[in-house]
Amino acid sequence: MGISENKSIIDKLEVPIRGVMRRNFSSAFDHRMLLHVDSPSDVLIYASGRRNCSSLQGHIQLKSRQDLVSLANDFLADNEEKISFEIILDQNKAAGFVFGIVPKQKTKVVLQERFDISTFTNVLNTDKIDPKLAVFSESSEATNLVLSSGLSKYTNPNTGLITELFISDQPDKKPDELDFPRRKRLIASIKIPKLDESGIPQLVDNIEFVFYLIDYICQSVSLRPETLKKLEKSRSAAYKDLQRKEDLKKQEEAAKASALKRKIELESIERLPIEQRRKAEEKLAMKSEKRKNQKRVIMK
């Protein structure tokens, strides 16, 4: 029974979602590639072929009605059925900053779980967003521009369905290496309303707004040079430990390469006749002394 109920919800969602996806992504016209039913409660969405972004991954997450234990857990945790999107923005057009909006009761969890939010943002008090929501802001300039997009209407519980939204050029989890993938992302979660004659158009409108934000971020969020410089400085400070680790790694690699080179030189010298070997050893000793003197000069 639970499986059939979820299938009914997915069937109601399929047509409007295909419609809005096709209006925004050229790959959505491939019927086979757009929606993938992963389980009775999970449908995955893939799309590409749109200006100002490289790809989209979506997830329709329903309650696990086919599993009574999971359904009970969903009920106790007050888990809402939702559609979430992760959109990779055009790296050359989108400004790099961190911003987020979540329900206030999730503030502590988000700060604990997301490296980008806890490291680069502060909780902002603003009357531009519903008081039940927490706003994470790294740059007041970027935040004001984002809030000017009309976001407040779509995050207000009385008028919109967007429950969480993040814009970030930093990873969720702190990387172990300095050479980590740099991606600018737009992440949004949209509550699935009652799928009736008013709920479906409202859902489509909220999805359209998320896609509108792709263009808005890339075209309208243009930051001043001094703001960009400040953001770059904060990123350098956040990864100081990784920079030290990288510098030490390079020093160790250089030392190993130097030791290997000297070993090869010594082995070559040992095979030479006595007189040639003596001259080669003297030359090698002179080179070694020269390097030591250069290091002393640098240290001074």
N, C-alpha and C positions, 0 to 999 in steps of 0.2 A: 504493500500500500504506500509506504514512504517513497519507494522508488518511482512509482507512477505519479505521485504528487510533485516530486522534483522534476520529472520529465515534463509535466504539464507547465510548470513555471519556465523551464528552459524553452519549450515550444512558444510560449508567449513572448519571451525575450528575443528569440532568434530574429524575427522579421524587423523589429525596430533597430536592433543592434546592427544587423547587416546593412540596413538603410543608412544609418549615421556613419558607419565605417566606410561605406562606398562613397559617401559624399566627401570623405576626407583622405582616404588612402587608396591608391590605385591597385594595390595587391588584394584588396578586399573583394575584387570582382572574381577572384579565383575561389570558387565555392569550397574546394577541398582544403585550402590553406587557412581560412579565416578562423573557424571555430573547431575546437578539438575537445570532445567529451572525455575527460580524464577519469571521472568516476561519477556515480549518481549525484554527487553534490559539488562537483568541480568541473567547470568548463574553461578551457584555456583559449585565449585570443592572440593571434599574431598578425601584425600588419606592417607594411612599409610602403614607400612610394608617396612621400608627402614632403613639401618644402619645409624647411626649418627644423626637421628632425630626421633621424636615420632609421628608427624602428620603434615599434610599440609592442609591448607584451601586456596582456590583460588576463584577469582571472575573475570569473563569475563564481562566487563562493556561496553556496546554499547551505541550509542546515542539514545535518546528516540524518534525515528522516528514516533512512533504511537501517540505521543502527540506533537502537533505543538508548544505549549507554552514551554514545556520542551526542545524541539529541538531548538527553538530560543535561550533559555537560554544557552544551550550547545554551540551554535555557538558564542554567545556574550562572553562567558567565555573562549572560545577557548579550550573547554574540548576535549581531545583526547580519542579515543576508546582504551581500554587497558585491559591487563590481569594482575592482581595483585596476589601475593602469600604471605602468612604468614606461615612460617615454624618454628615449635618448635624444636630447636636443642637438641641434647643429653646433658643433664645438667652436666654430669660427664666428657664429652670430650671437650666441647666448652669452651674456655676462656671467662671470663666475662669482657666485655668492651663495649663502645658505639662508633659507627661510622655511618656516613651518607653521602649520595651524593644526591643533588637535583639541579634543575635548579636555577641559581642565583636569578631570580626574585621571587622565592618562599622562599628565606632565611628568611625574616622577619616573614612570616606566620608560617614557621616550628618552629622558635624560640619561637613564641607566643603560639603555639598549643601543642608542644611536651615537656613535663617535662624532659625527659631523655636527649634530645639534648641541651636544654637551660641550664640545671644544670651541665652536666658533660663534655660538649665539647666546643671547640673553633673553629672558622672558620679558616681553614688552607689554606695558599697560597702555591700551588704546581704546578709545570709544568708537573706533571705526569698525570694530568686529564685535559680534555678540559676546556679552560678558561670560557666557558659559564656556567660551573657547580660550585656549592659551595660544599666544602668538610668540614664536621664536624668531628673533631678528638679529642678523649679523651687522647689517648696514641700514641705518635709518633712511638713507637715500633710496636704496633698493626696495626696502619695505614699503615706503610711501608710494613708489611707482607701482608695485605689485597690488597694493590695496586700491589703487586708482583704477584697476581693471574692472571693477564691479564684483570683486570676489566676495564682498560681505553679503550680498544677496544670496549667493549660492552656498555659503557656509552657515548662514542663519538657519537654525533648526525649523523655524516657522515658514521659511520661504524657499529653502534649498535642500539638497540631498548630499552635498559634499561634507563628509565627516572628518576627513584628514587630507592634508595637502602639504607636500614638501617640494621645494626647489633647491637643488644642491649640486655643487660641483665637487663635493668631497665624499669619500666612501662612508657607508654605514658603520663598518668596523675598521678600527685602526689597522693599517697595513703593517706587515713585518719588514718590508723592503721599501726603499725610497722610490724604486722604479715600479710603481703600481699604476694600473689603468686609470687615466684621467677621463672622466665622463661627466657631462652636465645633464642632470635628469629632472624630469617633472614627474612626481608620483602623486596619485590621487585615489582616494577611496570614496565611492558613491553608494549610499544606502539604496537598496532596492525597495521601492514603495509598493503599495497595493497596485497590482497590474490591471487597472481598470481604465476607463476612457479619459480620466484625468491624470492618473499615475504614470501611464506610459509616455504621454507627451512631456510630462515633467522630467522623467528620467532621461529622455532624449535631449531635452534642453540642457540638463546638467552635463551630459557627456559632451555636447557641442561646446559648452563653455570651457571644459577642460581642453578641448582641441583648439579653441580660440586662444587659450593661454599660451600654446606653443608659439603662435605668431606674435602674440603680445610680448612675451619674454624676449624673443629674438629681435623684434623690431622697435619696441617702445621702452624697454628697460636698458637705457644707455647711461652708464655711470661716468662721473667726472674722473679725470686722471688722478686727482689726489685721493679719491675714494678707492680706485683700483690699486694704487700704491699701498694704501693702508691694508687692503685685503691681502695683497701679496706678502706684506710684512707679517701678518698674522699666520699665514700658511707656513712661512719659513720658521717661525717660532714653534709652531705645532709639531714640526717634523725635525727638530734639532737633533733628537736622539737617533733618528734614522740617518741623518746626514753624518753624524759622528761614526755610526756603524759602517756606513758606506765608505767614508774616508779611511777608516781602519782596515777595511777589506781591501781597498786599493793599495795601501801601504804593504800589507801582507803579501799580496799578489806580486808587487814590485820586488819585494825582498826575495821571494821564491824564485822569480825570474832571474834576478841578479846572481843568486846562489847557484842556480842551474848553469848559467852562462860561465861562471868562474870554474865550476866543476869540469865543464867541457873543455875550457881553455887549459886547465891543469893536466887533464888526460891527454890532450894533444901535445903539450910540452914534454910530457914523460916519454913520448915516442920519438922525440928528436935526438940527433947526435949530441954528445956532451957539450960541445962549444955552442951550438945553436940553442941548446936547452938553457945554458947559463944566460945568454943574451935575452932569450925570451922571458926567463924568470925575472931578470933585472927590469925589463920593460913592463912586465905585469906588476912588479912591486912599485914602480914609479906611478903607474896609473892608479894603483890603490891609494898611494900617498896623496896624489892629486885630488882624488875624490874626498879623502878625509879633510884636506885643507879647505875644499869648497864648502863642506858641511860646517866647518868651524866659522867660516865667514858668514854663512847664512844665519847661524845661531846667534852671532854677535849682533 
